[in-house]
Amino acid sequence: MSTALSHLGSVTSATKNAVDADPHNALVVFRASAAAHDAVASTVTLGKFSVEVDEPPALGGENTAANPVEYYLASLLSCQVVTYRVWADKLGIPVDDITARAEGDLDVRGFFGFDDSVRAGFGEVRVIVKVTGPESRERYEELQEAVDAHCPVLDLTRNRTPVHTTLETA
């Protein structure tokens, strides 16, 4: 196990101690902001990082960056990898390598408002995670169950999350 992975147990333990001392320590606020540019592109600021977002020409963009639903897939996959690492450590399940891929089906009739009975987002997302290591398939299935129960981005997809939008005008 690499040094980068071996510290996960101490991170989990320190977090538990902090939350046990004060439950308010469990609450974390993440922020993002976006500024539009070009036809449908935007620059999104995430703390000290920024990412470009665009659409393919078929959706009005220049295809200069990944689109929002591709970033969703990236968020889901990266969250799966993190959650696999944390729970492998927590459950004592050795993992040599983790790779993941995803694809989602989106019917643009919902986005463009051609048919209001069609969902604007993905109709289905398929995720394939490949885990290699010395354990039995059953142990890796146990790990998958823990990941599916605790992955924050998967939870956002599977469960309704209240989102409140406010329009500000100049």
C-alpha positions in Angstrom: 0.0 0.0 0.0 1.4 3.4 -0.9 1.9 6.2 1.6 -0.8 8.2 -0.2 -3.3 5.4 0.6 -2.0 4.4 4.0 -3.1 7.8 5.5 -6.8 7.2 4.8 -7.3 5.4 8.1 -5.8 8.3 10.0 -7.9 10.8 8.0 -11.1 8.8 8.8 -10.1 8.5 12.5 -9.3 12.2 12.9 -12.6 13.1 11.2 -14.5 10.8 13.5 -12.9 12.3 16.5 -13.7 15.8 15.4 -17.3 14.9 14.6 -17.7 13.1 18.0 -16.4 16.2 19.7 -18.8 18.5 17.9 -21.4 17.3 15.3 -21.1 20.6 13.5 -17.7 19.5 12.3 -19.5 17.0 10.1 -21.0 19.7 7.9 -19.0 20.9 4.9 -20.0 23.5 2.4 -18.7 23.2 -1.2 -19.1 26.1 -3.6 -18.9 26.8 -7.3 -19.5 29.8 -9.5 -19.8 30.1 -13.3 -19.4 32.9 -15.8 -20.9 32.5 -19.3 -18.8 33.2 -22.4 -19.1 32.4 -26.1 -22.3 30.8 -27.4 -22.9 28.3 -24.6 -19.5 27.9 -22.8 -18.7 28.9 -19.3 -15.8 29.0 -16.9 -16.6 27.4 -13.6 -14.6 28.3 -10.5 -14.3 25.6 -7.8 -12.3 27.0 -4.9 -8.8 27.7 -6.3 -9.5 25.6 -9.5 -11.3 26.5 -12.6 -12.7 24.3 -15.4 -14.0 25.1 -18.8 -17.4 23.8 -19.9 -18.8 23.8 -23.5 -21.1 21.8 -25.7 -20.6 20.0 -28.9 -21.8 21.8 -32.1 -25.0 19.8 -32.2 -25.9 21.5 -28.9 -24.8 25.0 -29.9 -21.2 24.9 -28.7 -17.7 24.8 -30.1 -16.6 21.6 -28.4 -13.7 23.3 -26.7 -14.3 21.4 -23.4 -16.3 18.7 -21.8 -20.0 19.4 -21.4 -22.0 19.5 -18.2 -23.2 15.9 -18.3 -19.7 14.7 -19.1 -18.5 16.5 -16.0 -21.3 14.7 -14.1 -20.0 11.4 -15.3 -16.5 12.5 -14.3 -17.8 13.5 -10.9 -19.5 10.2 -10.4 -16.5 8.1 -11.5 -14.0 10.1 -9.4 -16.3 9.9 -6.4 -16.6 6.1 -6.9 -12.8 5.8 -7.0 -12.4 7.9 -3.8 -15.1 5.9 -2.0 -13.7 2.6 -3.1 -10.3 3.6 -1.7 -11.8 4.9 1.6 -14.0 1.8 2.2 -11.3 -0.7 1.1 -9.1 0.8 3.8 -12.0 0.9 6.3 -13.0 -2.8 5.6 -9.4 -4.0 5.4 -9.9 -5.2 1.8 -6.7 -4.9 -0.3 -7.0 -3.3 -3.7 -4.2 -3.3 -6.3 -6.0 -1.1 -8.9 -9.3 0.6 -9.6 -10.6 1.7 -13.0 -14.0 2.9 -13.9 -16.0 3.9 -16.9 -19.5 5.3 -17.4 -22.0 6.2 -20.1 -25.3 7.8 -20.0 -28.3 8.0 -22.3 -29.7 11.5 -22.8 -32.7 12.3 -25.0 -32.3 15.9 -26.2 -36.0 16.3 -26.7 -36.2 17.0 -23.0 -33.4 19.6 -23.0 -34.7 21.5 -26.0 -38.4 21.3 -24.8 -39.5 19.3 -27.9 -41.4 16.9 -25.6 -42.1 17.9 -22.0 -42.8 14.2 -21.2 -39.1 13.4 -21.9 -36.7 13.8 -19.0 -34.1 16.6 -19.5 -31.4 14.6 -17.8 -30.0 11.1 -18.3 -32.6 8.3 -18.7 -30.0 5.8 -17.5 -26.3 5.8 -16.5 -24.2 2.7 -16.5 -21.1 2.5 -14.4 -18.5 -0.3 -14.7 -15.8 -0.5 -11.9 -12.9 -2.9 -12.3 -11.1 -3.7 -9.1 -8.1 -5.9 -9.0 -6.4 -7.4 -6.0 -5.9 -10.6 -4.0 -9.3 -10.9 -2.4 -12.3 -13.1 -3.4 -15.1 -11.8 -5.6 -17.3 -11.9 -2.6 -15.1 -9.5 -0.6 -15.1 -7.1 -3.6 -18.9 -7.4 -3.8 -19.0 -6.4 -0.1 -16.8 -3.4 -0.9 -19.1 -2.5 -3.8 -22.1 -2.6 -1.4 -20.3 -0.2 1.0 -19.4 2.1 -1.9 -22.9 2.2 -3.3 -24.2 3.0 0.2 -21.7 5.8 0.8 -20.7 7.5 -2.4 -21.9 11.1 -2.3 -22.3 11.7 -6.0 -24.1 8.4 -6.4 -26.3 9.4 -3.6 -27.1 12.7 -5.4 -28.3 10.7 -8.3 -30.3 8.1 -6.5 -32.0 10.4 -4.0 -33.9 13.6 -4.4 -31.8 16.6 -3.4 -33.6 19.9 -2.7 -32.2 22.6 -5.0 -33.4 26.1 -4.6 -32.7 28.6 -7.3 -32.9 32.4 -7.0 -32.9 34.7 -10.0 -31.1 38.0 -9.5 -31.4 40.8 -12.1 -29.6 44.0 -12.5 
